[in-house]
C-alpha cells in the first residue's frame, strides 16, 4: 500500500545507527547462487525492497529461498531452473535481470532477458555486456525489446571494457567463472561490492585473480560448490547517515562502518569542515562549525561514489560559498534538484563538464554538472521521490527544512534502506508514516 512520510524539520540528530548489509552486493550474490546446485547461505542480509524483488524473481525460475529477516540470514538453493526466461515483470524495474544471462546460459545454453529501460542511457552500457558475451562465443540477438543469448559452452576470452561499468563487470565475472579456459577482463570496476562478490565466488570454488591496472583474470572451473558468506556494510547507507549528522548539525555513530571502504567520503567531509572519528566498531560523524564550499567530482571506485552525490548535494546547500559538482558516472543523476530548488536551494545545472577533467557525457547534452550556492534555508513542502538513486536527498532536505514536508514515492526509498523510519526516529527525527 502506498505511503507518505511526514517529516517536521529542524531537529539536530544524535545517537547510534547500525549499518545494514550492502544493497549493491546482496542482490548480485543472490543471483550468483544460481551458478551452483548446492546451498548458498548469506548473512547480514538487509530487509529492503530490492532483496524482496530479487527473491521473487529467483523463486519464479526455481530457486528455493528461506529468509530469516530477524537474524538477517538467507538460504538459497536451486536444484533445478524451471525457465530460461527472465520475467517480463522485471522490464524497466532495475538492471538485475541482465545478470541472469550467465547462470541461465550455464544451465540451459540459452537465455531471454527483457531489456531494462535503465540500460539505455547515453552510452548504451548494455553494449558492454553484449560485446563481452560475444567475445566468449555467445550469439546475442535483440528482438521485441528482449535480448536472446545462445551458447553451448562459453569460452574464455580477452575483453576490454570501454568504461569500468559495475554491472558489466559483475555480469562478465558470472559468465567467466564457469567458462572453458581463461578469461581476461581489462578496465574492470573494482568497487568493494564487486570484490565482495569475487570473495563469495572464490568460496564457491571460482579462480579469480585481481591484477594491477583494473584487470581480472578468471580461470574457468567445471562446477561451483555451496558456500556461506557475510555481506559487507552498505556504503550508501554510511554516507547517507554521515550527511544527516553534518547537515542537521548533529553527531551520529555508524556502527559497522568501515574506514577502508569510505576513505574518499571521509576526506571530502573533512574538506568541507565536518568531522569524524574512527574506532574498531565503526565511524562517528559530526558537525564542527562553519561548512565550506568545495569542488567535487564523482568517479568510479576509489573515487567519490555516484550514489553519495544526491545526499551530499543537500549538504552543499548548507556550505558557505559556491560548490561545483561534476557527475561523471551516472546519467540523469540530477533529476531531484528541481525539487530542492522549489524548497529554496540555489542550484544551477549545466550540460558542460565543470570538473577538473572532461568526462564521457561531454557533448551529449546530458546535464551532469551543478553549481550549488549556500548556505540557504530550505522550506518544507510536498515532494514525490523520482528514483531510488536520489531518494535519500528528499529525506535529508526534509530533515533540515523549516516546517513540515510530506514525501510520496517512498517505496523507491524502501527498495534500498532497511527500517529507515525507525533508525531516523531513534536519532531524534520527527518522522511519521501515513498510509495513502
C-alpha positions in Angstrom: 0.0 0.0 0.0 1.4 3.5 -0.9 2.7 5.5 2.0 3.6 9.1 2.7 6.5 10.1 5.1 5.7 13.2 7.1 8.8 15.0 8.5 9.0 18.1 10.6 12.5 19.5 10.1 14.9 21.4 12.3 16.0 18.7 14.8 19.6 18.0 15.4 20.1 14.3 15.1 22.3 12.4 17.6 22.9 8.8 18.5 23.9 5.5 17.0 22.7 3.6 13.9 23.7 0.1 12.9 24.6 -0.1 9.2 22.9 -2.8 7.2 24.4 -5.1 4.6 25.1 -3.7 1.2 22.2 -3.5 -1.2 24.6 -3.4 -4.2 26.2 -6.7 -3.0 23.4 -8.8 -1.7 21.3 -9.0 -4.8 24.2 -9.9 -7.0 25.1 -12.7 -4.6 21.6 -14.0 -4.7 21.8 -14.3 -8.5 25.3 -15.8 -8.2 23.7 -18.6 -6.1 22.2 -19.9 -9.4 25.7 -20.9 -10.5 25.7 -23.8 -8.0 23.4 -26.7 -7.4 24.4 -26.6 -3.7 23.1 -24.3 -1.0 24.3 -20.7 -0.6 24.0 -19.1 2.8 24.1 -15.4 3.1 24.5 -13.4 6.4 23.9 -9.7 7.1 21.1 -9.6 4.5 19.2 -6.2 4.7 15.4 -6.1 4.9 14.9 -4.0 1.8 12.7 -4.0 -1.3 15.5 -4.9 -3.6 16.1 -8.2 -1.8 12.4 -9.0 -1.8 12.1 -8.3 -5.5 15.2 -10.3 -6.3 13.8 -13.2 -4.2 10.6 -13.1 -6.2 12.5 -13.1 -9.5 14.6 -16.1 -8.5 11.7 -18.1 -7.0 9.9 -17.7 -10.3 12.6 -19.6 -12.1 13.1 -22.3 -9.5 15.3 -21.1 -6.5 14.2 -22.2 -3.1 14.7 -19.4 -0.6 14.4 -19.2 3.2 14.8 -15.6 4.6 15.1 -15.1 8.3 14.7 -11.3 8.5 15.2 -11.0 12.2 18.6 -12.7 12.1 19.5 -11.3 8.6 20.1 -14.8 7.2 19.1 -16.2 3.8 19.4 -19.7 2.5 19.2 -20.2 -1.3 19.3 -23.4 -3.3 18.5 -24.1 -6.9 18.5 -27.8 -7.7 16.6 -27.1 -10.9 15.9 -24.0 -13.0 12.4 -24.1 -14.5 12.7 -21.4 -17.1 15.4 -19.8 -19.3 13.5 -16.5 -19.4 13.6 -13.6 -17.0 10.1 -12.5 -16.3 8.8 -9.5 -18.3 7.5 -8.2 -14.9 11.1 -7.0 -14.4 11.3 -4.9 -17.5 12.1 -1.4 -16.6 12.4 -2.0 -12.8 16.2 -2.4 -12.4 19.3 -3.9 -14.0 19.3 -7.2 -12.2 17.6 -9.4 -14.8 20.6 -8.7 -17.1 22.8 -10.7 -14.6 20.6 -13.8 -15.2 22.2 -14.2 -18.6 25.3 -16.1 -17.2 23.6 -18.6 -14.9 20.8 -19.3 -17.5 23.4 -19.9 -20.2 25.4 -22.2 -18.0 22.2 -24.1 -17.1 20.3 -24.1 -20.4 22.6 -22.9 -23.1 20.2 -20.1 -23.8 18.6 -17.1 -22.0 16.0 -14.5 -22.7 16.4 -11.2 -20.9 13.9 -8.3 -21.2 15.8 -5.0 -21.9 15.6 -2.6 -18.9 15.0 1.0 -19.8 17.7 2.0 -17.3 20.2 0.2 -19.6 19.5 2.6 -22.5 21.4 5.6 -21.3 23.7 7.9 -23.3 26.5 5.4 -23.5 24.2 2.3 -24.0 26.0 0.3 -21.3 24.1 -2.8 -22.3 26.5 -2.9 -25.3 29.4 -3.7 -22.9 27.5 -6.8 -21.7 26.7 -7.9 -25.2 30.2 -7.5 -26.6 31.7 -9.3 -23.7 29.3 -12.3 -24.2 30.0 -12.3 -28.0 33.8 -12.4 -27.2 33.1 -15.5 -25.1 31.4 -17.2 -28.0 27.7 -16.5 -27.4 25.3 -15.4 -30.1 23.2 -12.4 -29.0 20.2 -11.0 -30.8 17.8 -8.3 -29.9 14.1 -8.6 -30.8 10.9 -7.1 -29.4 12.9 -5.4 -26.7 14.3 -8.7 -25.5 17.9 -10.0 -25.7 18.3 -13.6 -26.8 21.6 -15.3 -25.7 22.7 -18.7 -27.0 25.9 -20.7 -26.4 26.5 -24.4 -25.9 29.6 -23.5 -23.8 31.1 -20.1 -23.1 34.8 -19.9 -23.9 37.5 -17.9 -22.2 38.4 -14.6 -23.9 40.2 -11.3 -23.7 37.8 -8.5 -23.0 38.4 -4.8 -22.7 35.5 -2.7 -21.2 35.2 0.8 -22.8 34.3 2.1 -19.3 34.7 0.4 -15.9 31.0 -0.4 -15.6 29.9 -2.1 -12.4 27.1 -4.1 -13.9 29.1 -5.2 -16.9 32.0 -6.3 -14.7 29.6 -8.3 -12.5 27.9 -9.9 -15.4 31.1 -11.0 -17.1 32.5 -12.3 -13.9 29.4 -14.6 -13.5 29.9 -15.7 -17.1 33.7 -16.3 -16.9 33.8 -18.4 -13.7 32.2 -21.4 -15.4 33.5 -20.7 -18.9 36.0 -23.0 -20.6 39.6 -21.7 -20.3 40.9 -18.4 -19.2 39.2 -15.0 -19.4 41.0 -11.7 -19.0 38.8 -8.7 -18.4 40.5 -5.3 -18.5 39.3 -1.9 -17.3 37.0 -3.5 -14.8 35.2 -1.8 -12.0 36.7 -2.5 -8.6 34.1 -1.3 -6.1 34.1 -3.0 -2.7 30.8 -4.7 -3.6 32.4 -6.3 -6.7 35.4 -7.5 -4.6 32.9 -8.9 -2.1 31.2 -10.8 -5.0 34.5 -12.3 -6.0 35.1 -13.3 -2.4 31.8 -15.3 -2.5 32.6 -16.8 -5.9 36.1 -17.9 -4.6 34.4 -19.6 -1.6 32.2 -21.4 -4.1 35.3 -22.7 -6.0 36.0 -20.0 -8.6 39.6 -19.0 -9.5 39.7 -15.2 -9.9 42.9 -13.2 -9.9 42.7 -9.4 -9.3 45.8 -7.9 -11.1 47.1 -4.3 -11.1 45.6 -1.9 -13.5 41.9 -2.9 -13.2 42.3 -6.4 -14.5 40.5 -9.6 -13.6 42.0 -13.0 -14.7 39.5 -15.8 -14.3 40.3 -19.4 -14.8 37.1 -21.3 -15.6 36.2 -24.3 -13.5 33.8 -27.2 -14.1 31.4 -26.6 -11.3 30.8 -24.4 -8.2 30.1 -25.5 -4.6 27.8 -24.1 -2.0 29.2 -21.6 0.4 28.5 -19.2 3.3 29.2 -15.5 3.2 28.6 -12.4 5.2 27.8 -9.3 3.2 29.8 -6.1 3.6 28.2 -3.0 5.1 26.3 -0.6 2.8 28.5 2.3 1.8 25.4 4.2 0.6 23.8 4.0 4.0 27.0 5.1 5.7 27.3 8.2 3.5 23.6 9.0 4.0 23.8 9.0 7.8 27.1 10.8 7.7 25.3 13.5 5.7 22.5 13.6 8.2 25.0 14.2 11.0 26.7 17.1 9.1 23.5 18.7 7.6 21.5 18.6 10.9 24.4 19.9 13.0 24.3 16.6 14.9 26.6 13.7 15.7 26.0 10.1 14.7 28.0 6.9 15.4 27.6 4.5 12.5 28.3 1.0 13.9 29.8 -1.3 11.4 31.0 1.4 9.0 34.5 0.5 7.6 37.2 3.1 7.0 38.9 1.5 4.1 35.6 1.5 2.0 34.7 5.1 2.9 38.1 7.0 2.8 37.1 9.2 -0.1 33.8 10.2 1.6 35.6 10.9 4.8 38.2 13.1 3.1 35.5 15.2 1.4 33.6 15.6 4.7 36.8 16.8 6.3 37.4 19.3 3.4 34.0 20.9 3.9 34.6 21.3 7.6 32.9 18.2 9.0 34.5 15.9 11.5 34.8 12.1 12.1 36.5 9.7 14.4 37.2 6.0 13.7 37.2 3.1 16.2 37.2 -0.6 15.6 33.4 -0.8 15.8 32.6 2.0 13.4 32.8 5.7 12.5 31.3 8.7 14.2 30.5 11.8 12.1 29.7 15.2 13.5 29.2 18.9 12.6 32.1 21.1 13.6 31.2 24.8 12.9 31.1 26.6 9.6 30.9 24.4 6.5 32.9 25.4 3.4 32.1 25.1 -0.4 34.0 22.5 -2.4 34.7 21.4 -6.0 33.8 17.8 -6.3 33.7 15.1 -9.0 32.1 11.7 -8.8 34.1 8.8 -10.2 34.4 5.0 -10.2 36.0 3.5 -7.1 38.1 4.7 -5.4 36.5 8.0 -6.5 33.6 9.7 -4.9 30.6 7.3 -5.3 27.9 8.5 -7.6 25.2 7.3 -5.1 26.8 9.6 -2.5 26.2 12.6 -4.7 22.4 13.3 -4.1 22.5 13.5 -0.3 25.8 15.3 -0.4 24.3 17.9 -2.7 21.9 18.7 0.2 24.8 19.1 2.5 26.4 21.5 0.0 23.3 23.8 0.2 24.4 24.4 3.8 28.0 25.3 2.9 29.4 28.8 2.6 30.1 29.7 -1.0 29.6 28.1 -4.4 30.3 24.4 -4.8 30.9 22.8 -8.2 29.7 19.2 -8.6 30.6 17.2 -11.7 28.8 13.9 -12.2 30.8 11.6 -14.4 29.3 8.2 -13.7 25.5 8.1 -13.9 23.3 9.9 -16.5 20.2 11.8 -15.2 21.6 11.9 -11.7 20.4 15.5 -11.0 16.7 14.8 -11.5 16.0 15.6 -7.9 17.5 19.2 -8.0 14.3 20.8 -9.3 12.5 19.8 -6.1 15.4 21.1 -4.0 15.1 24.4 -5.8 11.4 24.6 -5.0 12.4 24.2 -1.4 14.7 27.2 -1.6 18.0 25.7 -2.8 20.2 27.7 -5.2 21.3 25.1 -7.7 22.1 25.5 -11.4 22.5 22.5 -13.7 24.8 22.5 -16.8 25.5 20.2 -19.7 29.1 21.2 -19.7 31.9 19.4 -17.8 32.6 21.8 -15.0 35.0 19.5 -13.2 38.8 19.2 -13.5 38.5 16.8 -16.4 36.3 16.0 -19.3 34.0 13.0 -19.0 32.0 10.6 -21.1 29.0 12.9 -21.1 30.8 15.7 -22.9 28.8 16.9 -26.0 25.9 14.5 -25.2 23.6 17.2 -24.0 23.3 15.4 -20.7 23.0 17.8 -17.8 25.7 16.5 -15.5 27.3 19.4 -13.7 25.9 21.6 -10.9 26.8 24.8 -9.1 25.3 24.8 -5.6 25.4 28.0 -3.6 24.9 28.3 0.2 24.1 28.5 2.9 20.3 28.6 2.3 17.3 27.9 4.4 15.1 25.2 2.9 11.4 25.3 3.3 9.1 22.2 3.8 6.6 21.2 1.1 5.2 18.3 -0.8 7.7 16.1 -2.6 7.5 12.9 -4.7 10.7 10.8 -4.9 11.7 10.3 -8.6 14.1 7.4 -8.3 16.0 5.1 -5.9 19.3 6.9 -6.5 18.1 10.3 -5.3 15.6 9.1 -2.7 17.6 9.9 0.4 18.2 13.5 -0.8 14.5 14.1 -0.3 14.7 12.8 3.3 17.7 14.8 4.2 16.2 18.0 2.7 13.1 17.5 4.8 15.1 16.9 7.9 16.8 20.3 7.7 13.9 22.3 6.2 11.8 24.8 8.1 8.3 23.4 8.6 6.7 20.1 7.6 7.4 18.1 4.4 5.2 15.3 3.0 7.1 12.8 0.9 5.4 10.4 -1.5 7.0 7.7 -3.6 8.8 6.3 -0.6 8.6 2.8 -2.0 11.6 3.7 -4.1 13.4 4.7 -0.9 12.5 1.4 0.9 13.9 -0.5 -2.0 17.4 0.4 -0.7 17.1 1.3 3.0 16.5 -1.1 5.9 14.0 0.2 8.5 14.9 3.8 7.8 11.9 5.4 9.6 12.8 3.6 12.8 16.5 4.5 12.5 15.8 8.2 12.0 13.3 8.3 14.8 15.8 6.7 17.2 18.2 9.5 16.3 15.6 12.2 17.2 13.9 12.9 13.8 10.3 14.0 13.9 9.1 11.5 11.3 5.8 9.6 10.9 4.2 7.4 8.2 0.7 7.8 6.8 -1.0 5.1 4.7 -2.4 6.5 1.5 
